Amino acid sequence: MTRTVKAAASLVGSLWWEVADSLGRVLPSEGVRLDIDWSRYDHLNVRAVAAGECEIGVTMPPFVDWAVRGRGPLADLDAGHLRVIAAANLSTWLVAAVDAESGVRTLREIGEKRSPWKPITPPGDQLLRAWGERVLELHGFSTRALRDWGGDDPPPYARDLRHEPAEDGLPAQWIADRASGPLSGYTHYQLENGLANGVFMFVNLASPWTNVLANVRTMNFLDLEDDALRAVAEDFGAQLVPIPERLYPGVDRTIPTIGWRHQYVYGREDTDPELVRAILKALERPEFLDNAMGISYTAVEPDLVPGVELHPAALDWYRDRRK
């Protein structure tokens, strides 16, 4: 018999959705069918799993960290029972970049020179925005100050299309992009109309915003200060993960930044151990590699962000593998 499991992911085409979709393709081999809920974006993801509305979820490490420890915008959530089942490999970096013609080379210079930086930035209603604001603060300015001197913080998608349901159960933004071209189509619109001249976001190798900017414009990827990175990493459950040289055109050196190396497949402490073992077994199938973002899986106990724990069945699984 095939068991159906509801999984919290995010908008169709997002990296969380891609991990869940890839997992969903291999799980039937273990008698499990995933029902992916694409509407559980941002903080709604961990809230859905904590409340039992979804049995498992896929999200980035900081969201589980904040939920478990009741920190920041998730301080109201009783989620100490969340547990990681597996960690899919997909490095993510905080990238700060600006048009090379600006002559700016460091993030602090943006504020010192009052540069009219217009980086594509997470919207104000998303938790990751708090990371960016703290990083800017530690470099001497804010998005409010940036706007005051002629800069801006444009979102990565049209404001009037965000998260609205549409035909076929897909979000309106995906429908619009599917009709007009790739996800990066809106980024082209921003560039052509002077709405954006940089990026200040957490991105991965498949990120359309940074790929488009780095290939259409000559970009300077900005240096961030070590003390600021360490402070934000400690406060927000991040890791110090360098941007590798040649990741994008214009990354001509290894650049220190914060981010994480995994996306977590997670559940609760009471998640069925049989389901946990089915997930871990399915992830080792080679078909899991057949995805659009280069997501992979390494069958060793992952190095989790501090304060986050493995599900007991996952811990036993990895320990048995070491014997």
N, C-alpha and C positions, 0 to 999 in steps of 0.2 A: 504494500500500500504506500501511496505517496502522501506525505504530510505537508500541509501548506503553512508557511511561516510568514507573518507580516514583518517587513523590514523597513525601518525609517531610513531614508536616504536624503535626497535633496532634488533640486530641479533637474529635469532631464538634460543630460549632457554635462552636468557638473562632475567633478572628480568623485564625490561621494556616490553619486548615482552610477558612475562608471565602475567603481569597485563593487557595488551591490549587483549591478547587471552582470559583471564578469563572474561573481560568485554564484549568481542565479543560473548561469549556464552550466556550471559544473556540479552543483548540488543535486540535481536529479539522479546522478549516479549513486547517491547515498539515500535516495528515497525522500528527498526534500524539494519542495517547490517554493520559491520566494515570491511573495506578493509585495512588490516594492512600492512604498508610499513616497512619491516624489514631492509631496507638499510639506514634508518635515525638514525644511531648510533652517539654517542657522540654529538658534537656541531651541527651536521647536523639536529638533532631533533628539537631544538628550531628555527633554521633558517627556516626549512620547514613550521612550523606553523606560524611563524611571517610573512612569505612571502605569505601565503595563499595556498601553495602547498599541505598542509594537513590541514584538518579542525580542528582536535584535535591532541593531542599527549600525550604520557606518558614518563615522565622523572623524574630525581631526583631533589629535591628542589634547589640545587645550580645552576643548569643550567638555571632555570627560573629566579632566583635571578640575575645572571650575565647578562642575556639577557635584563631583565627589566631595570636594572640600568646601562647597557652599561659598564660593568666592565671587566677587564682582557682581555682574548682572544676574548671576545664578544663585545669589545668596539666599533667595527665598525657596530654593529647591531642596527637598529632602532626598538626596540621591547617593548617599554613602554606600548603597548596595550595588552600584554599577560596577561591572567587571569586564575587563578586556578578554576577548576570546582569541583574537589573532591580530597581527599587525601586517598589513599589506605594504610593500615597499613603494613609496612614491614621495620623493623628497620635495619639500616646499620651502621657498625662501622669501623673506621680506626684501623686495627690490625697490630701490629708489633711483629713478633715472629722469633725465631732462634732456631736451634738445642740446646737442653739442655746441650749437651756435651761441648759447648762453654763456659759455666759458666757465660755468660752475662745475667744480669737481667734488665738493663735499656737501653734505646736507646742511651743515652749519652755515656755509656760505649763502645758502638760499635766504636765510634770515638776515645775515649781515649785509648782503647786497640788495635786500628787498626785491629779489628776483620774482617776476610775474609767472611763477611756476603754476602749471595747471595739470597736475598729475591725476590720472584715472585712479580713483580711490573708492574703497568700500563705502556704501551709503551709511548715513548716520544711525540708521536703525539696526545695523548689524554689529555683533559683538566684537568682531575684529577691528572695527573702527577705533575701539578703545586702545588697542595696541598702537595704532598709528599716532593717535593724539599724544600718547605718553612718549613715544619716540621723538616726536616733534618738540614737545615740551623740554625734553632733556637736551635738545639741540638749539634751544633758545627762541622758539616761536611756536605758533599754533595755526590751525586752518583758518581761524577767525582773523588773525593778523595777516595771513596770506591773502585772504579776500580783500582786506582793507587796502593793500598796496597793489591790487590789480591781478592777483592770482585767482585760482579757483580750485575746487575739489570735485570735478565731474565724476558721476558714477559710471560703472562699466556697462550699463544698459539704460535704455530710455526710461525715465522716471515714471511715465504714465503706463508702462507695460509690466512693471515688476509684479510678479507673483499673482497675476490675475488668471483664474482658470479659463480655459478655452476648449475648443473642439477636441474630440478624441481623448479627453482626460489629460491633455498636455497643457503646460503653462503658455500663456499668450506670447511671452517673449520667445519661446522656442518656435511657436507657430510663425511669428513674424520673421525670425531669422531664417527659418526653413523656406519661407516664401521668397525672401529677398537675397539670400546667400548664406555664407557661413556665419558663425557666431561673431566673427570679427567684423562683420559688416557695419555694425554701429560704431566700432572704433574708427573705421575709415571715415564715417560721417563726422565724428568728433574732430579728427585731424583736419579734414577738408574745410571745416567751418571754424577753425581756430578755437575749438572748445577744449582741446587737450594738447599738451606738449610734453607729456611725461607720464610716468606711472609711479604709484606708491601703494603697492599691494603685495599680498602673499601670493606667489605664483609658483607653478610647476613647469616642467619642460613643455607641456602641451598648452600652456596658457595663451589664449588668442590675443589678449591685450598686449602683452610684452612682445610676443612674436611679431605682431603687426607693427608696433612702434619701432622695434629694433631693425626691422627689415625695410620699412618705408622711410624712416628718418635716421640720421646719424645721432646716436644717443651717447651721453655721458652717464655711466652708472656710478652713482655717488657713494663715497666712503662715509660710513657711519662710525661713531666713536665707540671704542671698546667698553668704556665704563657704562655708557647708555645701554648698549646691547646686553651687558650682563645684568644690569638692574631690571630691564624689561623682561628678560628671560626668567629671572627669579620670581618676579611679580606675577607673570602670566603663564607659567608652565610651559615655557618654550625650551628649545635646545639651541646651542651655538652651532650653526650649520653653515659653512662657507659656500658662497656661490662659486662653482668651479669655473676656471678660466675657459673661455670660448663657449659658455652655455648659450649666450646670445651674441650676435654681432655687437661689438662695443665692449664686451666683457673681456678686457685685455689682460686681466690679472685675476687671481683668486681674491674674492672680496668677502671679508668677515660680515656676517649678518646673523639674524635669528630665524628660526623656523622649526621644522621637524622632518624626520625621515620616513614616517609611516602615516597611514590612515588606519584607524582602529575599527575592526569588526568587534562589536561589544554587545553585552546583554546585562543581565542582573545576576546577583549571587545565586538566585534560585532558578536560573535558566537551566533547562533540562540538560544534564551531562551528555546524554546521547546526541542531542542536537549539537553541542559543543564539539564532540568528537567527529560528527558528520561534517561539520564545517572545516575542521582542521584536516581531515582526510581529503575532502574535495579540493581544498586549496592547493594540494600537491599535484593535481592533475595538470598536464601540460596545456590543456585547452584554456586554463585560467589566463595564460599569457596572451591570448588572442583578444586584445582590447586596444582601444584607441589612444591610450595615454601611457603605455609602457609600464603598467602596473605589474608587479611581480610579487612573489612570496618566497620567503626563506624559512625552511622548516627547523628553525632554532628558536630558543626562548628569546623574545625581543627585549631590548633595552627600553623600558617604558619611562615616560616622564615621571618625575618624583611624585609620590602620593597616589598613584594609580596602580591597581593590582590586577593580576591575571585571575580569571575564573578558576576555581579549584580543579575542575576537570582539565582545563588547559594546562595548568601547572603540572598536574600528574602526567599529561600527555608528553610534555617536553622533557620531564625528568625521565620518563620511560625511554624516550628516544636517546638519552645520553648513556644509558646502561650498555 
